[in-house]
Amino acid sequence: MRGRELRGELDAFLAETEQDLVAFRRDLHMHPELAFAEYRTTQRIAERLTAAGLKPSVLPKGSGLICDVGSGDGPTIALRADIDALPLQDEKDVPYRSTVAGACHACGHDVHTTVLLGTSLFLAQQAAAGLLPGRVRLIFQPAEELPGGALEVMAHGGISGVDRIFGLHCDPRVDAGQLGIRTGPITSACDKIAVRVSGPGGHTARPHLTADLVFALAKILTELPAALSRRVDPRSSLSLVWGKVVAGSAANAIPDDGVAEGTVRCLDEDAWHAAPDLIKSLLESVAGAYGVEATLDYTRGVPPVVNDELSVEMMSAAAEQALGSGAVVPTQQSLGGEDFGWYLESIPGAFARLGTRSPGGVTYDIHQGTFDVDEKAIAAGVRVMATTALTSLWEVGPIDSITNAMA
């Protein structure tokens, strides 16, 4: 019975607030802020939460906030949204185009933020009516794109006492009104590397009398990824892809230094942990064969997001209830990185993909200046997150109990 009541309550809530939430999203879209500089965004969120009778706590750096809804009795469920934008130019011709040069919400974090805000306002109403059997922690996280925001949240007790955590990410390959989810890994680990090569330099007429640094760097660029493919289980999908190479300034001079930068991505957690030492060893082997010195600067990024089976069952059942039969669709693991993985290394949870494509419409890919969404996805996201939070609080047990409670 409670499940049917919840659907009706969400219908009534969204009938009153959906257009307001769309306007809030467009305001964020027009005023994007980069990682750890989301001051206006944080203020706007805090104002809305405070007006709803909640007590948000802004993180020490001034961007991002945490806010609890409900009492401390019973379980605690966390819901997370990232709030930062990307350093890209907005290329859309829409009234809500970014007003900030070189910054735009090209990854949908404005949608994530708005969905969690709407969910927060609904849960505040539920708590005021005595219908929240536990506590929901709202995490408006800064700096996912850096990354580093998840660790900032954790460092300040953001998931202390939390039993489970849930999150969403826009997916332009899935129709609005649908949710993509899977058990196990859903994103990959993502690290950055910089290889710096040095040698004596010389004239291109006499490469045999020096170390041909450009040739050596070219070998590193090709042989290092190739060697990795033979040293790691292919099911781990460990990949090294270069994005930047710099060496030399004249056509007839062998330079004395050069640098290559790229990303390391991996679907398997064990292979991710082993990657730095393996890459360092292979680099030294390749560089040594050509008489150059090579140093590796390996920067850890994020672990893979590994969804807990029970949490996936909870979220899937909630989404079917909230959006209708057939709304939950399978999704593949991607090679994209997402710092939600840091939370799931500490507590169980699930991360899902919120459909943002207009059915039959154009797919606007993320991390592009043309990215946009079907704004019907906002209401769908509120329905999923609110239902997930409440059903997780109602039933902390086998999925059959959850399904029966919602029937």
C-alpha positions as CSV (number, residue, x, y, z in Angstrom):
1,M,0.0,0.0,0.0
2,R,2.8,2.4,0.9
3,G,4.2,2.1,-2.6
4,R,1.0,3.2,-4.3
5,E,0.8,6.1,-1.8
6,L,4.3,7.1,-2.7
7,R,3.6,7.3,-6.4
8,G,0.7,9.6,-5.8
9,E,2.7,11.8,-3.4
10,L,5.4,12.1,-6.0
11,D,2.9,12.9,-8.7
12,A,1.5,15.7,-6.6
13,F,4.9,17.0,-5.7
14,L,6.2,17.1,-9.2
15,A,3.0,18.7,-10.5
16,E,3.8,21.6,-8.3
17,T,7.6,21.7,-8.6
18,E,8.8,20.3,-11.9
19,Q,8.8,23.6,-13.8
20,D,10.6,25.2,-10.8
21,L,13.2,22.5,-10.9
22,V,13.7,23.0,-14.7
23,A,14.3,26.7,-14.1
24,F,16.8,25.9,-11.3
25,R,18.7,23.6,-13.7
26,R,18.8,26.3,-16.4
27,D,20.1,28.8,-13.9
28,L,22.9,26.4,-13.0
29,H,23.6,25.8,-16.6
30,M,23.9,29.5,-17.3
31,H,26.3,29.9,-14.4
32,P,28.7,26.9,-14.4
33,E,31.6,26.8,-11.9
34,L,34.7,24.6,-12.1
35,A,36.0,22.2,-9.5
36,F,36.4,23.5,-6.0
37,A,35.1,26.9,-7.1
38,E,31.4,26.1,-7.0
39,Y,30.6,28.9,-4.6
40,R,27.5,30.3,-6.2
41,T,26.1,26.8,-6.9
42,T,26.6,25.8,-3.3
43,Q,24.9,29.0,-2.1
44,R,21.9,28.4,-4.4
45,I,21.5,24.9,-3.1
46,A,21.9,25.9,0.5
47,E,19.3,28.6,0.1
48,R,16.7,26.2,-1.2
49,L,17.4,23.6,1.5
50,T,17.3,26.2,4.3
51,A,14.0,27.4,3.0
52,A,12.7,23.9,3.2
53,G,13.6,23.8,6.9
54,L,16.8,21.8,6.5
55,K,20.2,22.6,7.9
56,P,22.9,22.3,5.2
57,S,26.6,22.2,6.2
58,V,28.9,23.7,3.7
59,L,32.3,21.9,3.3
60,P,35.4,23.8,4.7
61,K,36.6,24.9,1.3
62,G,33.3,26.7,0.7
63,S,32.1,24.6,-2.2
64,G,29.9,21.6,-1.8
65,L,27.7,20.7,1.2
66,I,26.2,17.9,3.2
67,C,22.7,17.9,4.7
68,D,20.7,15.3,6.7
69,V,17.0,14.8,6.4
70,G,15.2,12.9,9.1
71,S,16.2,11.5,12.5
72,G,19.2,9.4,13.5
73,D,17.0,6.5,14.4
74,G,17.1,3.6,12.0
75,P,19.4,3.2,8.9
76,T,21.1,6.1,7.1
77,I,21.0,6.2,3.3
78,A,23.2,8.7,1.4
79,L,22.3,10.2,-2.0
80,R,25.0,12.0,-3.9
81,A,25.2,14.5,-6.8
82,D,28.2,16.2,-8.2
83,I,28.0,20.0,-8.8
84,D,31.0,21.1,-10.9
85,A,31.2,22.0,-14.6
86,L,33.8,21.4,-17.3
87,P,36.4,23.8,-18.8
88,L,34.7,23.8,-22.2
89,Q,33.0,26.4,-24.3
90,D,29.2,26.1,-24.5
91,E,28.3,25.7,-28.2
92,K,24.5,25.5,-27.9
93,D,22.1,28.2,-29.2
94,V,19.6,28.1,-26.3
95,P,18.3,30.7,-23.9
96,Y,20.1,29.0,-21.0
97,R,23.5,28.9,-22.7
98,S,26.5,29.3,-20.4
99,T,27.3,32.9,-19.6
100,V,30.8,32.0,-18.4
101,A,33.5,31.9,-21.1
102,G,35.3,28.6,-21.3
103,A,33.0,26.8,-18.8
104,C,29.8,24.8,-19.3
105,H,27.8,21.9,-17.8
106,A,28.8,19.4,-20.5
107,C,28.5,16.4,-18.3
108,G,25.1,16.9,-16.8
109,H,26.1,17.8,-13.3
110,D,23.5,20.6,-13.4
111,V,20.9,17.9,-13.9
112,H,22.4,15.7,-11.1
113,T,22.3,18.6,-8.7
114,T,18.7,19.5,-9.6
115,V,17.5,15.9,-9.3
116,L,19.0,15.7,-5.8
117,L,17.6,19.1,-4.9
118,G,14.1,18.0,-5.9
119,T,14.6,14.7,-4.0
120,S,15.7,16.7,-1.0
121,L,12.6,18.9,-1.0
122,F,10.3,15.9,-1.3
123,L,12.1,14.0,1.5
124,A,11.9,17.1,3.7
125,Q,8.1,16.9,3.2
126,Q,8.1,13.2,4.1
127,A,10.1,13.9,7.2
128,A,7.8,16.7,8.3
129,A,4.9,14.3,8.0
130,G,6.6,11.6,10.0
131,L,7.0,9.3,7.0
132,L,10.8,9.0,6.9
133,P,11.8,5.8,8.9
134,G,15.5,6.8,9.3
135,R,17.9,9.4,7.9
136,V,18.9,10.4,4.4
137,R,22.2,12.2,3.9
138,L,22.3,14.5,0.9
139,I,25.8,14.9,-0.5
140,F,26.2,17.8,-3.0
141,Q,29.8,17.0,-4.0
142,P,32.3,19.4,-5.5
143,A,35.1,18.6,-7.9
144,E,34.2,15.3,-9.5
145,E,35.9,16.3,-12.7
146,L,39.2,17.1,-11.1
147,P,38.7,14.5,-9.4
148,G,39.1,14.8,-5.6
149,G,35.7,15.9,-4.4
150,A,34.7,12.5,-3.1
151,L,37.8,12.3,-1.0
152,E,37.1,15.8,0.3
153,V,33.6,14.7,1.4
154,M,34.9,11.6,3.0
155,A,37.7,13.5,4.9
156,H,35.0,15.6,6.6
157,G,32.8,12.7,7.7
158,G,30.4,12.7,4.7
159,I,29.8,9.0,4.8
160,S,30.3,8.4,8.5
161,G,27.5,6.3,9.8
162,V,26.0,5.7,6.3
163,D,24.7,2.2,5.5
164,R,24.3,2.6,1.7
165,I,24.9,5.2,-0.9
166,F,23.2,5.8,-4.3
167,G,23.9,8.1,-7.2
168,L,23.0,8.9,-10.8
169,H,24.8,10.1,-13.9
170,C,23.2,11.4,-17.2
171,D,23.5,9.0,-20.1
172,P,22.6,10.5,-23.5
173,R,22.4,6.9,-25.0
174,V,19.4,6.1,-22.9
175,D,16.0,7.6,-23.4
176,A,14.5,10.0,-20.8
177,G,12.3,8.0,-18.5
178,Q,14.6,5.0,-18.4
179,L,17.4,4.0,-16.0
180,G,20.5,1.9,-17.0
181,I,22.1,-0.1,-14.2
182,R,24.3,-3.2,-13.7
183,T,25.7,-5.3,-10.9
184,G,29.5,-5.1,-10.5
185,P,31.8,-2.7,-12.2
186,I,30.0,0.0,-14.2
187,T,32.9,2.4,-14.8
188,S,36.6,2.0,-15.0
189,A,39.6,3.1,-13.0
190,C,41.2,6.2,-14.5
191,D,44.7,7.5,-13.8
192,K,47.0,10.0,-15.4
193,I,50.7,9.5,-16.3
194,A,53.5,11.8,-17.5
195,V,56.7,10.3,-18.9
196,R,59.7,12.6,-19.0
197,V,62.6,11.5,-21.2
198,S,66.0,13.1,-21.1
199,G,69.3,12.7,-23.0
200,P,72.4,14.6,-24.1
201,G,70.9,16.0,-27.3
202,G,72.8,16.6,-30.5
203,H,72.7,17.2,-34.3
204,T,70.3,15.2,-36.4
205,A,73.3,14.5,-38.8
206,R,74.9,12.4,-36.0
207,P,72.3,10.4,-34.1
208,H,74.8,7.6,-33.6
209,L,76.9,9.8,-31.4
210,T,74.1,10.7,-29.0
211,A,70.8,9.3,-27.8
212,D,68.1,9.9,-30.4
213,L,65.5,11.2,-27.9
214,V,62.6,11.7,-30.3
215,F,63.0,8.2,-31.7
216,A,63.2,6.8,-28.2
217,L,60.1,8.7,-27.2
218,A,58.3,7.4,-30.2
219,K,59.2,3.8,-29.2
220,I,57.9,4.4,-25.7
221,L,54.6,5.8,-27.2
222,T,54.1,2.6,-29.2
223,E,55.9,-0.2,-27.2
224,L,54.6,0.6,-23.7
225,P,50.9,0.2,-24.6
226,A,51.8,-2.9,-26.6
227,A,53.8,-4.5,-23.8
228,L,50.9,-3.9,-21.3
229,S,48.6,-5.8,-23.6
230,R,50.8,-8.9,-23.2
231,R,51.5,-8.5,-19.5
232,V,48.0,-8.1,-18.2
233,D,44.9,-10.4,-18.4
234,P,43.0,-9.0,-21.4
235,R,39.7,-9.3,-19.4
236,S,41.0,-6.5,-17.2
237,S,41.0,-4.2,-20.3
238,L,44.0,-2.2,-19.0
239,S,44.7,0.5,-21.6
240,L,47.2,3.3,-21.9
241,V,46.3,6.1,-24.4
242,W,48.5,9.1,-25.0
243,G,46.9,12.5,-25.3
244,K,49.9,14.9,-25.4
245,V,53.5,14.6,-26.7
246,V,56.1,17.5,-26.7
247,A,59.7,17.3,-27.8
248,G,62.2,19.5,-29.6
249,S,62.0,23.0,-31.2
250,A,64.1,22.7,-34.5
251,A,64.0,20.2,-37.3
252,N,67.8,19.6,-37.3
253,A,68.4,19.3,-33.6
254,I,67.9,16.2,-31.4
255,P,66.4,17.6,-28.2
256,D,67.6,16.8,-24.7
257,D,64.2,16.3,-23.2
258,G,60.6,15.4,-24.1
259,V,57.4,14.5,-22.4
260,A,54.4,12.3,-23.1
261,E,51.1,12.4,-21.1
262,G,48.2,10.1,-21.2
263,T,45.6,8.1,-19.2
264,V,45.5,4.6,-17.9
265,R,42.1,3.0,-17.7
266,C,41.2,-0.4,-16.3
267,L,38.1,-2.4,-15.6
268,D,39.6,-4.6,-12.9
269,E,40.5,-3.4,-9.4
270,D,43.4,-5.8,-8.9
271,A,45.0,-4.8,-12.2
272,W,44.5,-1.1,-11.3
273,H,46.4,-1.6,-8.0
274,A,49.3,-3.3,-9.9
275,A,49.5,-0.9,-12.8
276,P,52.0,1.7,-11.5
277,D,54.8,-0.7,-10.7
278,L,54.2,-2.6,-14.0
279,I,54.3,0.5,-16.1
280,K,57.4,1.8,-14.4
281,S,59.2,-1.5,-15.0
282,L,58.2,-1.6,-18.7
283,L,59.2,2.1,-19.2
284,E,62.7,1.5,-17.8
285,S,63.1,-1.5,-20.1
286,V,62.1,0.4,-23.3
287,A,64.0,3.6,-22.4
288,G,67.2,1.7,-21.5
289,A,67.3,0.1,-25.0
290,Y,67.8,3.5,-26.6
291,G,70.1,5.1,-24.1
292,V,67.8,7.7,-22.6
293,E,66.7,8.4,-19.1
294,A,62.9,8.1,-18.4
295,T,61.0,9.1,-15.3
296,L,57.3,8.3,-14.6
297,D,55.0,10.6,-12.8
298,Y,51.9,8.4,-12.0
299,T,48.9,10.2,-10.6
300,R,46.1,8.1,-9.1
301,G,42.7,9.1,-10.3
302,V,39.7,7.0,-9.3
303,P,39.0,3.4,-8.7
304,P,36.3,1.6,-10.8
305,V,32.7,2.0,-9.5
306,V,31.7,-1.5,-8.4
307,N,28.0,-1.7,-7.7
308,D,26.8,-3.9,-4.8
309,E,24.3,-6.6,-5.9
310,L,21.7,-5.9,-3.2
311,S,21.9,-2.1,-3.7
312,V,21.4,-2.7,-7.5
313,E,18.3,-4.8,-6.7
314,M,17.0,-2.1,-4.4
315,M,17.5,0.7,-7.0
316,S,16.1,-1.4,-9.9
317,A,13.0,-2.3,-7.9
318,A,12.5,1.4,-6.9
319,A,13.0,2.5,-10.5
320,E,10.5,0.0,-11.9
321,Q,8.0,1.2,-9.3
322,A,8.7,4.9,-9.9
323,L,9.0,4.9,-13.8
324,G,7.0,1.8,-14.8
325,S,7.5,-1.6,-16.1
326,G,10.4,-1.9,-18.6
327,A,12.0,1.4,-17.5
328,V,15.1,-0.4,-16.1
329,V,17.4,-1.3,-19.0
330,P,20.8,-3.1,-19.1
331,T,23.9,-1.0,-19.5
332,Q,27.6,-1.8,-20.3
333,Q,30.6,-1.0,-18.2
334,S,32.4,2.0,-19.6
335,L,36.0,3.1,-19.6
336,G,35.0,6.5,-18.2
337,G,36.2,7.4,-14.7
338,E,33.9,8.5,-11.8
339,D,35.0,9.3,-8.2
340,F,31.8,7.7,-6.8
341,G,34.1,4.7,-6.8
342,W,35.8,6.0,-3.7
343,Y,32.6,5.8,-1.7
344,L,32.0,2.2,-2.8
345,E,35.4,1.2,-1.6
346,S,34.1,2.0,2.0
347,I,30.3,1.3,1.9
348,P,27.9,-0.7,-0.4
349,G,25.9,1.2,-2.9
350,A,24.8,1.6,-6.5
351,F,25.4,4.0,-9.3
352,A,23.0,4.2,-12.3
353,R,22.7,5.9,-15.6
354,L,19.8,8.3,-16.0
355,G,18.4,8.5,-19.5
356,T,18.5,12.0,-21.0
357,R,17.8,11.5,-24.7
358,S,14.5,12.5,-26.2
359,P,13.0,9.2,-27.5
360,G,13.8,9.1,-31.2
361,G,15.8,12.3,-30.9
362,V,19.5,13.2,-31.3
363,T,22.2,11.8,-29.0
364,Y,24.2,14.7,-27.6
365,D,27.3,13.1,-26.1
366,I,28.8,14.2,-22.8
367,H,32.0,16.3,-22.6
368,Q,31.1,18.1,-25.8
369,G,30.1,21.8,-26.0
370,T,26.8,20.7,-27.7
371,F,25.6,18.5,-24.8
372,D,22.1,19.0,-23.6
373,V,19.3,16.9,-22.1
374,D,15.6,16.2,-22.4
375,E,14.5,18.0,-19.2
376,K,11.8,15.4,-18.6
377,A,14.8,13.4,-17.1
378,I,14.8,15.7,-14.1
379,A,11.4,14.5,-12.8
380,A,12.3,10.9,-13.7
381,G,15.5,11.3,-11.6
382,V,13.6,12.7,-8.6
383,R,11.2,9.8,-8.8
384,V,14.0,7.2,-8.8
385,M,16.1,8.8,-6.1
386,A,13.2,9.5,-3.7
387,T,11.8,6.0,-4.2
388,T,15.2,4.4,-3.8
389,A,15.9,6.3,-0.6
390,L,12.5,5.5,1.0
391,T,12.4,1.8,0.0
392,S,15.9,1.4,1.3
393,L,14.9,2.8,4.6
394,W,11.7,0.8,4.7
395,E,13.3,-2.5,4.0
396,V,17.0,-3.4,4.6
397,G,16.8,-7.0,3.6
398,P,16.2,-9.3,0.6
399,I,14.7,-7.8,-2.5
400,D,11.6,-10.0,-2.2
401,S,10.7,-8.1,1.0
402,I,11.1,-4.8,-0.8
403,T,9.0,-5.8,-3.8
404,N,6.2,-7.1,-1.5
405,A,6.3,-3.8,0.5
406,M,5.9,-1.8,-2.7
407,A,3.1,-4.0,-4.2
